[in-house]
Every structure is written in structure tokens, then in C-alpha cells.
Amino acid sequence: MHTKKDKAKVLDEVWTEERIRGFLDTAPGAGIDPDFHTLLKAYQQMRADDFRQFIGLFVAQGRNINATDPRGVNLLEIVSTHRNSGDFAAILQDAGAHS
């Protein structure tokens, strides 16, 4: 018996500025820094060009590019461990992130 997938994988999805701005209001779970949560969700779902635009908006709002998870780890530190994340790490560093 074969089961059918519920959703088709979407590639090269168009991200409008409105959709990118929507990530600025991502609500975290209890005990999670809102800025870290927002950065992580954007990283997990956006392509590098969209992430660059998002980071510009994020920083313009005066948000913390070095926010950390409950373990004290920031997004740049996490991204730096991922094999294909060089563009994302550079975007974060250009915005003032440090590890």
C-alpha cells in the first residue's frame, strides 16, 4: 500500500517584502528570546537573498542580532556549524553578529 504525500515540495518560492516583514512578528515559545526565535525561524525558512533583506529590516528595528537561545548560543554560532550556510553566516557578520 502506497501513501500519497500531502503537499508538493515548493522550490523557488517568491518571498514578497510583506511576507519577509511578517517574520519580524514571529512569537516565541516560553523562555525563548524573541529576537533569537525570530532570527532562527527566518534562517530556517528563507533563501539567502530573502534572509539578507530580512536582516536589514531586523537591524533597522534595533533588534539584537546577537540574541541567544537558552543555552547562550547565538544564530551565527549555530549557522557556522552548517555545511552550506556560508552566505547566511556572512549576512549575519555583515550585520554585526559575532561568535
N, CA, C and O atoms as a GROMACS GRO file, in nm:
protein
  396
    1MET      N    1   0.084  -0.117   0.000
    1MET     CA    2   0.000   0.000   0.000
    1MET      C    3   0.089   0.124   0.000
    1MET      O    4   0.180   0.136   0.083
    2HIS      N    5   0.065   0.215  -0.091
    2HIS     CA    6   0.142   0.339  -0.100
    2HIS      C    7   0.056   0.455  -0.051
    2HIS      O    8  -0.064   0.462  -0.077
    3THR      N    9   0.121   0.544   0.021
    3THR     CA   10   0.050   0.664   0.065
    3THR      C   11   0.099   0.782  -0.016
    3THR      O   12   0.214   0.788  -0.059
    4LYS      N   13   0.012   0.874  -0.037
    4LYS     CA   14   0.042   0.993  -0.115
    4LYS      C   15   0.084   1.106  -0.021
    4LYS      O   16   0.025   1.124   0.086
    5LYS      N   17   0.185   1.182  -0.063
    5LYS     CA   18   0.228   1.296   0.017
    5LYS      C   19   0.117   1.400   0.019
    5LYS      O   20   0.045   1.418  -0.078
    6ASP      N   21   0.105   1.469   0.134
    6ASP     CA   22   0.003   1.572   0.149
    6ASP      C   23   0.034   1.697   0.068
    6ASP      O   24  -0.057   1.760   0.014
    7LYS      N   25   0.161   1.733   0.060
    7LYS     CA   26   0.198   1.857  -0.006
    7LYS      C   27   0.313   1.833  -0.102
    7LYS      O   28   0.401   1.751  -0.078
    8ALA      N   29   0.309   1.905  -0.210
    8ALA     CA   30   0.421   1.901  -0.304
    8ALA      C   31   0.526   1.998  -0.252
    8ALA      O   32   0.493   2.102  -0.196
    9LYS      N   33   0.653   1.963  -0.272
    9LYS     CA   34   0.762   2.050  -0.229
    9LYS      C   35   0.766   2.171  -0.321
    9LYS      O   36   0.761   2.158  -0.443
   10VAL      N   37   0.774   2.290  -0.261
   10VAL     CA   38   0.776   2.413  -0.338
   10VAL      C   39   0.919   2.463  -0.346
   10VAL      O   40   0.985   2.483  -0.244
   11LEU      N   41   0.967   2.482  -0.468
   11LEU     CA   42   1.102   2.533  -0.490
   11LEU      C   43   1.093   2.672  -0.550
   11LEU      O   44   1.000   2.703  -0.625
   12ASP      N   45   1.192   2.755  -0.518
   12ASP     CA   46   1.198   2.891  -0.571
   12ASP      C   47   1.071   2.970  -0.544
   12ASP      O   48   1.022   3.044  -0.630
   13GLU      N   49   1.019   2.954  -0.425
   13GLU     CA   50   0.901   3.028  -0.383
   13GLU      C   51   0.932   3.177  -0.380
   13GLU      O   52   1.042   3.216  -0.341
   14VAL      N   53   0.837   3.258  -0.420
   14VAL     CA   54   0.855   3.403  -0.421
   14VAL      C   55   0.826   3.457  -0.282
   14VAL      O   56   0.722   3.428  -0.223
   15TRP      N   57   0.919   3.535  -0.230
   15TRP     CA   58   0.904   3.600  -0.100
   15TRP      C   59   0.884   3.748  -0.123
   15TRP      O   60   0.975   3.817  -0.168
   16THR      N   61   0.766   3.796  -0.092
   16THR     CA   62   0.739   3.939  -0.106
   16THR      C   63   0.795   4.011   0.017
   16THR      O   64   0.821   3.948   0.119
   17GLU      N   65   0.812   4.142   0.005
   17GLU     CA   66   0.860   4.220   0.120
   17GLU      C   67   0.762   4.207   0.236
   17GLU      O   68   0.804   4.200   0.352
   18GLU      N   69   0.634   4.203   0.206
   18GLU     CA   70   0.532   4.189   0.310
   18GLU      C   71   0.549   4.057   0.387
   18GLU      O   72   0.538   4.054   0.509
   19ARG      N   73   0.576   3.951   0.314
   19ARG     CA   74   0.595   3.821   0.379
   19ARG      C   75   0.721   3.820   0.464
   19ARG      O   76   0.723   3.767   0.574
   20ILE      N   77   0.828   3.880   0.411
   20ILE     CA   78   0.953   3.888   0.487
   20ILE      C   79   0.932   3.971   0.614
   20ILE      O   80   0.979   3.933   0.721
   21ARG      N   81   0.861   4.083   0.602
   21ARG     CA   82   0.831   4.166   0.720
   21ARG      C   83   0.749   4.088   0.823
   21ARG      O   84   0.762   4.111   0.943
   22GLY      N   85   0.665   3.998   0.777
   22GLY     CA   86   0.583   3.918   0.867
   22GLY      C   87   0.664   3.837   0.966
   22GLY      O   88   0.616   3.806   1.076
   23PHE      N   89   0.786   3.801   0.928
   23PHE     CA   90   0.871   3.724   1.018
   23PHE      C   91   0.918   3.806   1.138
   23PHE      O   92   0.959   3.750   1.239
   24LEU      N   93   0.911   3.937   1.128
   24LEU     CA   94   0.952   4.023   1.240
   24LEU      C   95   0.859   4.007   1.360
   24LEU      O   96   0.895   4.044   1.471
   25ASP      N   97   0.740   3.953   1.337
   25ASP     CA   98   0.641   3.936   1.443
   25ASP      C   99   0.624   3.792   1.487
   25ASP      O  100   0.522   3.758   1.548
   26THR      N  101   0.721   3.707   1.457
   26THR     CA  102   0.713   3.566   1.495
   26THR      C  103   0.718   3.554   1.647
   26THR      O  104   0.811   3.603   1.711
   27ALA      N  105   0.619   3.489   1.704
   27ALA     CA  106   0.610   3.476   1.850
   27ALA      C  107   0.685   3.353   1.900
   27ALA      O  108   0.668   3.244   1.846
   28PRO      N  109   0.769   3.371   2.001
   28PRO     CA  110   0.847   3.257   2.054
   28PRO      C  111   0.767   3.179   2.158
   28PRO      O  112   0.664   3.223   2.208
   29GLY      N  113   0.820   3.061   2.189
   29GLY     CA  114   0.766   2.984   2.300
   29GLY      C  115   0.816   3.042   2.431
   29GLY      O  116   0.899   3.133   2.432
   30ALA      N  117   0.766   2.990   2.540
   30ALA     CA  118   0.806   3.037   2.673
   30ALA      C  119   0.955   3.016   2.695
   30ALA      O  120   1.009   2.910   2.664
   31GLY      N  121   1.020   3.117   2.748
   31GLY     CA  122   1.161   3.106   2.781
   31GLY      C  123   1.256   3.125   2.665
   31GLY      O  124   1.377   3.107   2.682
   32ILE      N  125   1.206   3.161   2.548
   32ILE     CA  126   1.291   3.182   2.431
   32ILE      C  127   1.299   3.331   2.402
   32ILE      O  128   1.197   3.400   2.399
   33ASP      N  129   1.419   3.381   2.382
   33ASP     CA  130   1.438   3.522   2.349
   33ASP      C  131   1.367   3.551   2.217
   33ASP      O  132   1.392   3.481   2.118
   34PRO      N  133   1.280   3.650   2.213
   34PRO     CA  134   1.204   3.678   2.090
   34PRO      C  135   1.293   3.710   1.969
   34PRO      O  136   1.262   3.669   1.857
   35ASP      N  137   1.404   3.780   1.990
   35ASP     CA  138   1.492   3.812   1.878
   35ASP      C  139   1.561   3.687   1.826
   35ASP      O  140   1.573   3.669   1.704
   36PHE      N  141   1.607   3.600   1.917
   36PHE     CA  142   1.669   3.475   1.872
   36PHE      C  143   1.568   3.391   1.794
   36PHE      O  144   1.599   3.339   1.687
   37HIS      N  145   1.450   3.377   1.848
   37HIS     CA  146   1.346   3.295   1.783
   37HIS      C  147   1.316   3.347   1.641
   37HIS      O  148   1.306   3.270   1.546
   38THR      N  149   1.302   3.478   1.630
   38THR     CA  150   1.274   3.540   1.500
   38THR      C  151   1.386   3.513   1.401
   38THR      O  152   1.361   3.477   1.286
   39LEU      N  153   1.510   3.531   1.445
   39LEU     CA  154   1.625   3.506   1.358
   39LEU      C  155   1.630   3.359   1.314
   39LEU      O  156   1.652   3.330   1.196
   40LEU      N  157   1.611   3.269   1.408
   40LEU     CA  158   1.618   3.126   1.377
   40LEU      C  159   1.510   3.086   1.276
   40LEU      O  160   1.539   3.015   1.180
   41LYS      N  161   1.388   3.130   1.297
   41LYS     CA  162   1.280   3.094   1.205
   41LYS      C  163   1.305   3.150   1.065
   41LYS      O  164   1.279   3.082   0.966
   42ALA      N  165   1.356   3.271   1.057
   42ALA     CA  166   1.387   3.330   0.927
   42ALA      C  167   1.497   3.250   0.859
   42ALA      O  168   1.487   3.220   0.740
   43TYR      N  169   1.602   3.214   0.932
   43TYR     CA  170   1.711   3.134   0.876
   43TYR      C  171   1.661   2.999   0.826
   43TYR      O  172   1.701   2.953   0.718
   44GLN      N  173   1.575   2.937   0.902
   44GLN     CA  174   1.526   2.804   0.866
   44GLN      C  175   1.437   2.805   0.742
   44GLN      O  176   1.426   2.704   0.673
   45GLN      N  177   1.374   2.917   0.712
   45GLN     CA  178   1.275   2.917   0.605
   45GLN      C  179   1.309   3.001   0.483
   45GLN      O  180   1.246   2.987   0.378
   46MET      N  181   1.408   3.088   0.493
   46MET     CA  182   1.437   3.179   0.383
   46MET      C  183   1.560   3.138   0.304
   46MET      O  184   1.649   3.071   0.355
   47ARG      N  185   1.562   3.182   0.179
   47ARG     CA  186   1.682   3.173   0.098
   47ARG      C  187   1.773   3.288   0.138
   47ARG      O  188   1.728   3.383   0.202
   48ALA      N  189   1.899   3.281   0.100
   48ALA     CA  190   1.997   3.381   0.143
   48ALA      C  191   1.957   3.523   0.103
   48ALA      O  192   1.968   3.614   0.185
   49ASP      N  193   1.912   3.545  -0.019
   49ASP     CA  194   1.875   3.680  -0.062
   49ASP      C  195   1.758   3.735   0.020
   49ASP      O  196   1.757   3.853   0.056
   50ASP      N  197   1.661   3.651   0.050
   50ASP     CA  198   1.548   3.693   0.132
   50ASP      C  199   1.592   3.718   0.276
   50ASP      O  200   1.546   3.812   0.341
   51PHE      N  201   1.683   3.634   0.324
   51PHE     CA  202   1.736   3.649   0.460
   51PHE      C  203   1.813   3.781   0.472
   51PHE      O  204   1.803   3.848   0.574
   52ARG      N  205   1.887   3.817   0.369
   52ARG     CA  206   1.961   3.945   0.369
   52ARG      C  207   1.864   4.062   0.384
   52ARG      O  208   1.888   4.153   0.463
   53GLN      N  209   1.755   4.059   0.310
   53GLN     CA  210   1.653   4.164   0.320
   53GLN      C  211   1.591   4.165   0.460
   53GLN      O  212   1.572   4.271   0.520
   54PHE      N  213   1.560   4.046   0.511
   54PHE     CA  214   1.502   4.034   0.645
   54PHE      C  215   1.597   4.093   0.750
   54PHE      O  216   1.553   4.168   0.837
   55ILE      N  217   1.725   4.060   0.742
   55ILE     CA  218   1.822   4.108   0.840
   55ILE      C  219   1.830   4.261   0.837
   55ILE      O  220   1.844   4.324   0.942
   56GLY      N  221   1.822   4.320   0.719
   56GLY     CA  222   1.820   4.466   0.709
   56GLY      C  223   1.703   4.525   0.785
   56GLY      O  224   1.719   4.625   0.856
   57LEU      N  225   1.586   4.465   0.772
   57LEU     CA  226   1.467   4.512   0.843
   57LEU      C  227   1.480   4.488   0.994
   57LEU      O  228   1.443   4.572   1.075
   58PHE      N  229   1.534   4.373   1.029
   58PHE     CA  230   1.552   4.334   1.169
   58PHE      C  231   1.643   4.434   1.240
   58PHE      O  232   1.610   4.482   1.348
   59VAL      N  233   1.756   4.464   1.180
   59VAL     CA  234   1.854   4.557   1.238
   59VAL      C  235   1.797   4.699   1.242
   59VAL      O  236   1.820   4.772   1.338
   60ALA      N  237   1.723   4.737   1.138
   60ALA     CA  238   1.664   4.871   1.134
   60ALA      C  239   1.566   4.893   1.250
   60ALA      O  240   1.544   5.006   1.293
   61GLN      N  241   1.508   4.784   1.300
   61GLN     CA  242   1.417   4.794   1.414
   61GLN      C  243   1.493   4.799   1.547
   61GLN      O  244   1.432   4.810   1.654
   62GLY      N  245   1.626   4.791   1.541
   62GLY     CA  246   1.706   4.795   1.663
   62GLY      C  247   1.706   4.666   1.740
   62GLY      O  248   1.731   4.664   1.861
   63ARG      N  249   1.679   4.556   1.671
   63ARG     CA  250   1.672   4.426   1.738
   63ARG      C  251   1.811   4.367   1.755
   63ARG      O  252   1.906   4.411   1.690
   64ASN      N  253   1.822   4.268   1.841
   64ASN     CA  254   1.951   4.212   1.882
   64ASN      C  255   1.998   4.100   1.790
   64ASN      O  256   1.948   3.988   1.798
   65ILE      N  257   2.093   4.130   1.702
   65ILE     CA  258   2.147   4.031   1.608
   65ILE      C  259   2.226   3.922   1.680
   65ILE      O  260   2.252   3.816   1.624
   66ASN      N  261   2.266   3.949   1.806
   66ASN     CA  262   2.342   3.852   1.885
   66ASN      C  263   2.259   3.786   1.995
   66ASN      O  264   2.314   3.732   2.090
   67ALA      N  265   2.127   3.790   1.982
   67ALA     CA  266   2.039   3.724   2.080
   67ALA      C  267   2.073   3.575   2.086
   67ALA      O  268   2.117   3.516   1.987
   68THR      N  269   2.054   3.516   2.203
   68THR     CA  270   2.092   3.376   2.222
   68THR      C  271   1.974   3.287   2.260
   68THR      O  272   1.870   3.334   2.307
   69ASP      N  273   1.995   3.158   2.237
   69ASP     CA  274   1.898   3.059   2.280
   69ASP      C  275   1.918   3.036   2.430
   69ASP      O  276   2.006   3.097   2.490
   70PRO      N  277   1.838   2.949   2.493
   70PRO     CA  278   1.852   2.928   2.638
   70PRO      C  279   1.990   2.874   2.679
   70PRO      O  280   2.027   2.884   2.796
   71ARG      N  281   2.066   2.817   2.585
   71ARG     CA  282   2.200   2.766   2.617
   71ARG      C  283   2.307   2.875   2.605
   71ARG      O  284   2.423   2.851   2.637
   72GLY      N  285   2.266   2.996   2.557
   72GLY     CA  286   2.362   3.104   2.540
   72GLY      C  287   2.431   3.103   2.405
   72GLY      O  288   2.537   3.164   2.389
   73VAL      N  289   2.373   3.035   2.307
   73VAL     CA  290   2.431   3.024   2.172
   73VAL      C  291   2.353   3.115   2.078
   73VAL      O  292   2.230   3.113   2.076
   74ASN      N  293   2.425   3.196   2.000
   74ASN     CA  294   2.356   3.285   1.906
   74ASN      C  295   2.343   3.219   1.768
   74ASN      O  296   2.400   3.112   1.744
   75LEU      N  297   2.269   3.282   1.679
   75LEU     CA  298   2.243   3.221   1.549
   75LEU      C  299   2.370   3.205   1.467
   75LEU      O  300   2.385   3.104   1.398
   76LEU      N  301   2.460   3.301   1.471
   76LEU     CA  302   2.585   3.288   1.395
   76LEU      C  303   2.661   3.163   1.437
   76LEU      O  304   2.716   3.093   1.353
   77GLU      N  305   2.664   3.135   1.566
   77GLU     CA  306   2.733   3.015   1.614
   77GLU      C  307   2.666   2.889   1.561
   77GLU      O  308   2.734   2.792   1.526
   78ILE      N  309   2.535   2.888   1.554
   78ILE     CA  310   2.462   2.773   1.502
   78ILE      C  311   2.485   2.759   1.353
   78ILE      O  312   2.518   2.651   1.304
   79VAL      N  313   2.467   2.869   1.280
   79VAL     CA  314   2.482   2.869   1.134
   79VAL      C  315   2.623   2.824   1.094
   79VAL      O  316   2.641   2.755   0.994
   80SER      N  317   2.722   2.865   1.172
   80SER     CA  318   2.861   2.833   1.139
   80SER      C  319   2.891   2.684   1.143
   80SER      O  320   2.992   2.640   1.090
   81THR      N  321   2.804   2.606   1.206
   81THR     CA  322   2.824   2.460   1.211
   81THR      C  323   2.758   2.389   1.093
   81THR      O  324   2.776   2.269   1.076
   82HIS      N  325   2.683   2.461   1.012
   82HIS     CA  326   2.612   2.401   0.899
   82HIS      C  327   2.698   2.412   0.774
   82HIS      O  328   2.753   2.518   0.744
   83ARG      N  329   2.709   2.304   0.703
   83ARG     CA  330   2.800   2.292   0.588
   83ARG      C  331   2.774   2.394   0.478
   83ARG      O  332   2.869   2.450   0.424
   84ASN      N  333   2.650   2.419   0.443
   84ASN     CA  334   2.619   2.506   0.329
   84ASN      C  335   2.561   2.641   0.370
   84ASN      O  336   2.474   2.695   0.302
   85SER      N  337   2.609   2.695   0.480
   85SER     CA  338   2.548   2.817   0.532
   85SER      C  339   2.639   2.939   0.524
   85SER      O  340   2.616   3.038   0.594
   86GLY      N  341   2.741   2.934   0.440
   86GLY     CA  342   2.837   3.043   0.431
   86GLY      C  343   2.774   3.178   0.400
   86GLY      O  344   2.812   3.279   0.460
   87ASP      N  345   2.678   3.180   0.308
   87ASP     CA  346   2.611   3.306   0.274
   87ASP      C  347   2.536   3.362   0.395
   87ASP      O  348   2.539   3.483   0.419
   88PHE      N  349   2.471   3.276   0.469
   88PHE     CA  350   2.395   3.320   0.586
   88PHE      C  351   2.489   3.373   0.695
   88PHE      O  352   2.460   3.475   0.757
   89ALA      N  353   2.600   3.304   0.717
   89ALA     CA  354   2.697   3.350   0.816
   89ALA      C  355   2.751   3.487   0.778
   89ALA      O  356   2.765   3.575   0.863
   90ALA      N  357   2.782   3.506   0.650
   90ALA     CA  358   2.833   3.635   0.604
   90ALA      C  359   2.730   3.746   0.624
   90ALA      O  360   2.765   3.857   0.664
   91ILE      N  361   2.604   3.718   0.597
   91ILE     CA  362   2.497   3.816   0.616
   91ILE      C  363   2.490   3.856   0.763
   91ILE      O  364   2.480   3.975   0.795
   92LEU      N  365   2.495   3.758   0.852
   92LEU     CA  366   2.490   3.787   0.995
   92LEU      C  367   2.611   3.868   1.039
   92LEU      O  368   2.597   3.964   1.115
   93GLN      N  369   2.729   3.831   0.993
   93GLN     CA  370   2.850   3.904   1.029
   93GLN      C  371   2.847   4.046   0.977
   93GLN      O  372   2.887   4.139   1.047
   94ASP      N  373   2.800   4.065   0.854
   94ASP     CA  374   2.790   4.200   0.797
   94ASP      C  375   2.696   4.288   0.879
   94ASP      O  376   2.709   4.410   0.880
   95ALA      N  377   2.599   4.224   0.947
   95ALA     CA  378   2.502   4.298   1.028
   95ALA      C  379   2.551   4.318   1.172
   95ALA      O  380   2.481   4.377   1.254
   96GLY      N  381   2.671   4.267   1.203
   96GLY     CA  382   2.727   4.289   1.335
   96GLY      C  383   2.726   4.169   1.428
   96GLY      O  384   2.763   4.181   1.545
   97ALA      N  385   2.684   4.054   1.378
   97ALA     CA  386   2.684   3.934   1.462
   97ALA      C  387   2.828   3.888   1.485
   97ALA      O  388   2.915   3.903   1.399
   98HIS      N  389   2.849   3.832   1.601
   98HIS     CA  390   2.981   3.775   1.633
   98HIS      C  391   2.962   3.652   1.719
   98HIS      O  392   2.860   3.636   1.787
   99SER      N  393   3.061   3.566   1.714
   99SER     CA  394   3.051   3.442   1.793
   99SER      C  395   3.144   3.447   1.911
   99SER      O  396   3.149   3.352   1.990
   0.00000   0.00000   0.00000
